[in-house]
Amino acid sequence: EQAIRKEMAQLAAETAEKVVVQAGLSADTVRTIKEQILGIA
């Protein structure tokens, strides 16, 4: 179950990264959002 949660968080982070890049946000913003989704921040 833990592996599934981690994989889903990774997928969500990758999807969010694509969306914010398309929206024209900066690389720093993309990294911050991704870190928050993955629980790294």
PQR file of N, CA, C, O and H, with PARSE charges and radii, in Angstrom:
ATOM      1  N   GLU A   1       0.825  -1.193   0.000 -0.4000 1.5000
ATOM      2  CA  GLU A   1       0.000   0.000   0.000 -0.0000 2.0000
ATOM      3  C   GLU A   1       0.873   1.262   0.000  0.5500 1.7000
ATOM      4  O   GLU A   1       0.552   2.245  -0.669 -0.5500 1.4000
ATOM      5  N   GLN A   2       1.963   1.226   0.747 -0.4000 1.5000
ATOM      6  CA  GLN A   2       2.875   2.373   0.790 -0.0000 2.0000
ATOM      7  C   GLN A   2       3.462   2.660  -0.593  0.5500 1.7000
ATOM      8  O   GLN A   2       3.581   3.816  -0.997 -0.5500 1.4000
ATOM      9  H   GLN A   2       2.224   0.428   1.290  0.4000 1.0000
ATOM     10  N   ALA A   3       3.824   1.601  -1.312 -0.4000 1.5000
ATOM     11  CA  ALA A   3       4.385   1.767  -2.654 -0.0000 2.0000
ATOM     12  C   ALA A   3       3.360   2.377  -3.599  0.5500 1.7000
ATOM     13  O   ALA A   3       3.701   3.204  -4.445 -0.5500 1.4000
ATOM     14  H   ALA A   3       3.727   0.661  -0.984  0.4000 1.0000
ATOM     15  N   ILE A   4       2.113   1.972  -3.456 -0.4000 1.5000
ATOM     16  CA  ILE A   4       1.046   2.510  -4.303 -0.0000 2.0000
ATOM     17  C   ILE A   4       0.860   3.997  -4.025  0.5500 1.7000
ATOM     18  O   ILE A   4       0.714   4.793  -4.952 -0.5500 1.4000
ATOM     19  H   ILE A   4       1.836   1.300  -2.769  0.4000 1.0000
ATOM     20  N   ARG A   5       0.865   4.368  -2.753 -0.4000 1.5000
ATOM     21  CA  ARG A   5       0.720   5.785  -2.400 -0.0000 2.0000
ATOM     22  C   ARG A   5       1.866   6.616  -2.973  0.5500 1.7000
ATOM     23  O   ARG A   5       1.654   7.708  -3.500 -0.5500 1.4000
ATOM     24  H   ARG A   5       0.983   3.721  -2.000  0.4000 1.0000
ATOM     25  N   LYS A   6       3.078   6.084  -2.862 -0.4000 1.5000
ATOM     26  CA  LYS A   6       4.246   6.804  -3.381 -0.0000 2.0000
ATOM     27  C   LYS A   6       4.145   6.963  -4.895  0.5500 1.7000
ATOM     28  O   LYS A   6       4.442   8.031  -5.432 -0.5500 1.4000
ATOM     29  H   LYS A   6       3.251   5.197  -2.434  0.4000 1.0000
ATOM     30  N   GLU A   7       3.730   5.910  -5.575 -0.4000 1.5000
ATOM     31  CA  GLU A   7       3.596   5.961  -7.028 -0.0000 2.0000
ATOM     32  C   GLU A   7       2.522   6.961  -7.445  0.5500 1.7000
ATOM     33  O   GLU A   7       2.702   7.701  -8.412 -0.5500 1.4000
ATOM     34  H   GLU A   7       3.489   5.043  -5.139  0.4000 1.0000
ATOM     35  N   MET A   8       1.413   6.984  -6.721 -0.4000 1.5000
ATOM     36  CA  MET A   8       0.341   7.929  -7.042 -0.0000 2.0000
ATOM     37  C   MET A   8       0.792   9.368  -6.800  0.5500 1.7000
ATOM     38  O   MET A   8       0.454  10.261  -7.578 -0.5500 1.4000
ATOM     39  H   MET A   8       1.268   6.383  -5.935  0.4000 1.0000
ATOM     40  N   ALA A   9       1.546   9.599  -5.739 -0.4000 1.5000
ATOM     41  CA  ALA A   9       2.065  10.939  -5.471 -0.0000 2.0000
ATOM     42  C   ALA A   9       3.020  11.366  -6.578  0.5500 1.7000
ATOM     43  O   ALA A   9       3.002  12.520  -7.008 -0.5500 1.4000
ATOM     44  H   ALA A   9       1.820   8.874  -5.107  0.4000 1.0000
ATOM     45  N   GLN A  10       3.851  10.441  -7.038 -0.4000 1.5000
ATOM     46  CA  GLN A  10       4.783  10.740  -8.120 -0.0000 2.0000
ATOM     47  C   GLN A  10       4.024  11.086  -9.395  0.5500 1.7000
ATOM     48  O   GLN A  10       4.373  12.039 -10.093 -0.5500 1.4000
ATOM     49  H   GLN A  10       3.865   9.504  -6.689  0.4000 1.0000
ATOM     50  N   LEU A  11       2.993  10.315  -9.695 -0.4000 1.5000
ATOM     51  CA  LEU A  11       2.177  10.568 -10.884 -0.0000 2.0000
ATOM     52  C   LEU A  11       1.501  11.932 -10.783  0.5500 1.7000
ATOM     53  O   LEU A  11       1.470  12.688 -11.754 -0.5500 1.4000
ATOM     54  H   LEU A  11       2.710   9.541  -9.128  0.4000 1.0000
ATOM     55  N   ALA A  12       0.965  12.243  -9.613 -0.4000 1.5000
ATOM     56  CA  ALA A  12       0.321  13.541  -9.413 -0.0000 2.0000
ATOM     57  C   ALA A  12       1.327  14.673  -9.585  0.5500 1.7000
ATOM     58  O   ALA A  12       1.013  15.700 -10.187 -0.5500 1.4000
ATOM     59  H   ALA A  12       0.990  11.629  -8.824  0.4000 1.0000
ATOM     60  N   ALA A  13       2.519  14.490  -9.066 -0.4000 1.5000
ATOM     61  CA  ALA A  13       3.552  15.517  -9.184 -0.0000 2.0000
ATOM     62  C   ALA A  13       3.955  15.730 -10.636  0.5500 1.7000
ATOM     63  O   ALA A  13       4.127  16.866 -11.077 -0.5500 1.4000
ATOM     64  H   ALA A  13       2.774  13.656  -8.577  0.4000 1.0000
ATOM     65  N   GLU A  14       4.104  14.647 -11.370 -0.4000 1.5000
ATOM     66  CA  GLU A  14       4.478  14.758 -12.783 -0.0000 2.0000
ATOM     67  C   GLU A  14       3.377  15.440 -13.587  0.5500 1.7000
ATOM     68  O   GLU A  14       3.659  16.263 -14.457 -0.5500 1.4000
ATOM     69  H   GLU A  14       3.964  13.724 -11.012  0.4000 1.0000
ATOM     70  N   THR A  15       2.129  15.101 -13.298 -0.4000 1.5000
ATOM     71  CA  THR A  15       1.005  15.722 -13.992 -0.0000 2.0000
ATOM     72  C   THR A  15       0.944  17.209 -13.672  0.5500 1.7000
ATOM     73  O   THR A  15       0.760  18.034 -14.567 -0.5500 1.4000
ATOM     74  H   THR A  15       1.900  14.432 -12.591  0.4000 1.0000
ATOM     75  N   ALA A  16       1.096  17.548 -12.408 -0.4000 1.5000
ATOM     76  CA  ALA A  16       1.075  18.954 -12.004 -0.0000 2.0000
ATOM     77  C   ALA A  16       2.219  19.720 -12.654  0.5500 1.7000
ATOM     78  O   ALA A  16       2.053  20.870 -13.062 -0.5500 1.4000
ATOM     79  H   ALA A  16       1.245  16.878 -11.681  0.4000 1.0000
ATOM     80  N   GLU A  17       3.378  19.078 -12.750 -0.4000 1.5000
ATOM     81  CA  GLU A  17       4.534  19.718 -13.374 -0.0000 2.0000
ATOM     82  C   GLU A  17       4.227  20.082 -14.822  0.5500 1.7000
ATOM     83  O   GLU A  17       4.538  21.189 -15.263 -0.5500 1.4000
ATOM     84  H   GLU A  17       3.513  18.144 -12.419  0.4000 1.0000
ATOM     85  N   LYS A  18       3.624  19.169 -15.555 -0.4000 1.5000
ATOM     86  CA  LYS A  18       3.279  19.430 -16.953 -0.0000 2.0000
ATOM     87  C   LYS A  18       2.296  20.584 -17.064  0.5500 1.7000
ATOM     88  O   LYS A  18       2.436  21.443 -17.935 -0.5500 1.4000
ATOM     89  H   LYS A  18       3.372  18.270 -15.196  0.4000 1.0000
ATOM     90  N   VAL A  19       1.302  20.606 -16.183 -0.4000 1.5000
ATOM     91  CA  VAL A  19       0.274  21.647 -16.233 -0.0000 2.0000
ATOM     92  C   VAL A  19       0.867  23.019 -15.942  0.5500 1.7000
ATOM     93  O   VAL A  19       0.583  23.979 -16.659 -0.5500 1.4000
ATOM     94  H   VAL A  19       1.188  19.908 -15.476  0.4000 1.0000
ATOM     95  N   VAL A  20       1.686  23.124 -14.899 -0.4000 1.5000
ATOM     96  CA  VAL A  20       2.223  24.438 -14.552 -0.0000 2.0000
ATOM     97  C   VAL A  20       3.243  24.925 -15.569  0.5500 1.7000
ATOM     98  O   VAL A  20       3.363  26.131 -15.784 -0.5500 1.4000
ATOM     99  H   VAL A  20       1.916  22.345 -14.316  0.4000 1.0000
ATOM    100  N   VAL A  21       3.976  24.025 -16.193 -0.4000 1.5000
ATOM    101  CA  VAL A  21       4.901  24.427 -17.254 -0.0000 2.0000
ATOM    102  C   VAL A  21       4.105  24.989 -18.429  0.5500 1.7000
ATOM    103  O   VAL A  21       4.483  26.008 -19.008 -0.5500 1.4000
ATOM    104  H   VAL A  21       3.879  23.046 -16.018  0.4000 1.0000
ATOM    105  N   GLN A  22       3.020  24.337 -18.776 -0.4000 1.5000
ATOM    106  CA  GLN A  22       2.175  24.820 -19.869 -0.0000 2.0000
ATOM    107  C   GLN A  22       1.554  26.169 -19.520  0.5500 1.7000
ATOM    108  O   GLN A  22       1.299  26.985 -20.406 -0.5500 1.4000
ATOM    109  H   GLN A  22       2.712  23.510 -18.306  0.4000 1.0000
ATOM    110  N   ALA A  23       1.312  26.402 -18.241 -0.4000 1.5000
ATOM    111  CA  ALA A  23       0.731  27.668 -17.805 -0.0000 2.0000
ATOM    112  C   ALA A  23       1.773  28.785 -17.777  0.5500 1.7000
ATOM    113  O   ALA A  23       1.431  29.953 -17.593 -0.5500 1.4000
ATOM    114  H   ALA A  23       1.519  25.739 -17.521  0.4000 1.0000
ATOM    115  N   GLY A  24       3.043  28.423 -17.959 -0.4000 1.5000
ATOM    116  CA  GLY A  24       4.096  29.419 -18.038 -0.0000 2.0000
ATOM    117  C   GLY A  24       4.712  29.795 -16.701  0.5500 1.7000
ATOM    118  O   GLY A  24       5.319  30.860 -16.584 -0.5500 1.4000
ATOM    119  H   GLY A  24       3.321  27.474 -18.108  0.4000 1.0000
ATOM    120  N   LEU A  25       4.573  28.956 -15.702 -0.4000 1.5000
ATOM    121  CA  LEU A  25       5.175  29.257 -14.412 -0.0000 2.0000
ATOM    122  C   LEU A  25       6.670  28.947 -14.439  0.5500 1.7000
ATOM    123  O   LEU A  25       7.141  28.180 -15.278 -0.5500 1.4000
ATOM    124  H   LEU A  25       4.081  28.091 -15.797  0.4000 1.0000
ATOM    125  N   SER A  26       7.399  29.549 -13.521 -0.4000 1.5000
ATOM    126  CA  SER A  26       8.852  29.386 -13.492 -0.0000 2.0000
ATOM    127  C   SER A  26       9.257  28.002 -13.008  0.5500 1.7000
ATOM    128  O   SER A  26       8.465  27.285 -12.396 -0.5500 1.4000
ATOM    129  H   SER A  26       7.016  30.172 -12.839  0.4000 1.0000
ATOM    130  N   ALA A  27      10.496  27.641 -13.292 -0.4000 1.5000
ATOM    131  CA  ALA A  27      11.031  26.348 -12.866 -0.0000 2.0000
ATOM    132  C   ALA A  27      11.026  26.234 -11.344  0.5500 1.7000
ATOM    133  O   ALA A  27      10.782  25.154 -10.806 -0.5500 1.4000
ATOM    134  H   ALA A  27      11.139  28.224 -13.789  0.4000 1.0000
ATOM    135  N   ASP A  28      11.292  27.337 -10.648 -0.4000 1.5000
ATOM    136  CA  ASP A  28      11.272  27.314  -9.182 -0.0000 2.0000
ATOM    137  C   ASP A  28       9.876  27.014  -8.655  0.5500 1.7000
ATOM    138  O   ASP A  28       9.719  26.256  -7.698 -0.5500 1.4000
ATOM    139  H   ASP A  28      11.491  28.214 -11.085  0.4000 1.0000
ATOM    140  N   THR A  29       8.869  27.604  -9.275 -0.4000 1.5000
ATOM    141  CA  THR A  29       7.490  27.354  -8.870 -0.0000 2.0000
ATOM    142  C   THR A  29       7.126  25.903  -9.113  0.5500 1.7000
ATOM    143  O   THR A  29       6.497  25.264  -8.269 -0.5500 1.4000
ATOM    144  H   THR A  29       8.997  28.220 -10.052  0.4000 1.0000
ATOM    145  N   VAL A  30       7.520  25.383 -10.261 -0.4000 1.5000
ATOM    146  CA  VAL A  30       7.259  23.980 -10.591 -0.0000 2.0000
ATOM    147  C   VAL A  30       7.897  23.073  -9.550  0.5500 1.7000
ATOM    148  O   VAL A  30       7.257  22.141  -9.064 -0.5500 1.4000
ATOM    149  H   VAL A  30       8.031  25.901 -10.946  0.4000 1.0000
ATOM    150  N   ARG A  31       9.148  23.336  -9.204 -0.4000 1.5000
ATOM    151  CA  ARG A  31       9.858  22.509  -8.225 -0.0000 2.0000
ATOM    152  C   ARG A  31       9.177  22.569  -6.859  0.5500 1.7000
ATOM    153  O   ARG A  31       9.034  21.546  -6.191 -0.5500 1.4000
ATOM    154  H   ARG A  31       9.668  24.093  -9.599  0.4000 1.0000
ATOM    155  N   THR A  32       8.760  23.754  -6.448 -0.4000 1.5000
ATOM    156  CA  THR A  32       8.101  23.916  -5.155 -0.0000 2.0000
ATOM    157  C   THR A  32       6.802  23.132  -5.096  0.5500 1.7000
ATOM    158  O   THR A  32       6.530  22.449  -4.109 -0.5500 1.4000
ATOM    159  H   THR A  32       8.876  24.585  -6.992  0.4000 1.0000
ATOM    160  N   ILE A  33       5.999  23.227  -6.144 -0.4000 1.5000
ATOM    161  CA  ILE A  33       4.732  22.494  -6.183 -0.0000 2.0000
ATOM    162  C   ILE A  33       4.991  20.996  -6.149  0.5500 1.7000
ATOM    163  O   ILE A  33       4.326  20.263  -5.417 -0.5500 1.4000
ATOM    164  H   ILE A  33       6.220  23.782  -6.946  0.4000 1.0000
ATOM    165  N   LYS A  34       5.942  20.550  -6.928 -0.4000 1.5000
ATOM    166  CA  LYS A  34       6.258  19.119  -6.978 -0.0000 2.0000
ATOM    167  C   LYS A  34       6.736  18.616  -5.614  0.5500 1.7000
ATOM    168  O   LYS A  34       6.332  17.541  -5.172 -0.5500 1.4000
ATOM    169  H   LYS A  34       6.482  21.146  -7.522  0.4000 1.0000
ATOM    170  N   GLU A  35       7.590  19.388  -4.953 -0.4000 1.5000
ATOM    171  CA  GLU A  35       8.083  18.995  -3.633 -0.0000 2.0000
ATOM    172  C   GLU A  35       6.945  18.917  -2.622  0.5500 1.7000
ATOM    173  O   GLU A  35       6.927  18.026  -1.772 -0.5500 1.4000
ATOM    174  H   GLU A  35       7.919  20.261  -5.312  0.4000 1.0000
ATOM    175  N   GLN A  36       6.003  19.841  -2.711 -0.4000 1.5000
ATOM    176  CA  GLN A  36       4.877  19.827  -1.783 -0.0000 2.0000
ATOM    177  C   GLN A  36       3.995  18.607  -2.013  0.5500 1.7000
ATOM    178  O   GLN A  36       3.527  17.993  -1.053 -0.5500 1.4000
ATOM    179  H   GLN A  36       6.018  20.564  -3.401  0.4000 1.0000
ATOM    180  N   ILE A  37       3.764  18.253  -3.258 -0.4000 1.5000
ATOM    181  CA  ILE A  37       2.950  17.077  -3.564 -0.0000 2.0000
ATOM    182  C   ILE A  37       3.631  15.816  -3.053  0.5500 1.7000
ATOM    183  O   ILE A  37       2.977  14.932  -2.498 -0.5500 1.4000
ATOM    184  H   ILE A  37       4.143  18.752  -4.038  0.4000 1.0000
ATOM    185  N   LEU A  38       4.939  15.733  -3.238 -0.4000 1.5000
ATOM    186  CA  LEU A  38       5.676  14.539  -2.833 -0.0000 2.0000
ATOM    187  C   LEU A  38       6.004  14.525  -1.339  0.5500 1.7000
ATOM    188  O   LEU A  38       6.514  13.530  -0.825 -0.5500 1.4000
ATOM    189  H   LEU A  38       5.470  16.451  -3.689  0.4000 1.0000
ATOM    190  N   GLY A  39       5.717  15.613  -0.651 -0.4000 1.5000
ATOM    191  CA  GLY A  39       5.981  15.667   0.780 -0.0000 2.0000
ATOM    192  C   GLY A  39       7.434  15.883   1.123  0.5500 1.7000
ATOM    193  O   GLY A  39       7.880  15.524   2.213 -0.5500 1.4000
ATOM    194  H   GLY A  39       5.302  16.422  -1.068  0.4000 1.0000
ATOM    195  N   ILE A  40       8.180  16.468   0.201 -0.4000 1.5000
ATOM    196  CA  ILE A  40       9.613  16.689   0.407 -0.0000 2.0000
ATOM    197  C   ILE A  40       9.853  18.022   1.110  0.5500 1.7000
ATOM    198  O   ILE A  40      10.801  18.165   1.882 -0.5500 1.4000
ATOM    199  H   ILE A  40       7.818  16.760  -0.684  0.4000 1.0000
ATOM    200  N   ALA A  41       9.002  18.977   0.842 -0.4000 1.5000
ATOM    201  CA  ALA A  41       9.192  20.340   1.358 -0.0000 2.0000
ATOM    202  C   ALA A  41       9.055  20.399   2.864  0.5500 1.7000
ATOM    203  O   ALA A  41       9.187  21.472   3.454 -0.5500 1.4000
ATOM    204  H   ALA A  41       8.231  18.861   0.216  0.4000 1.0000
TER
END
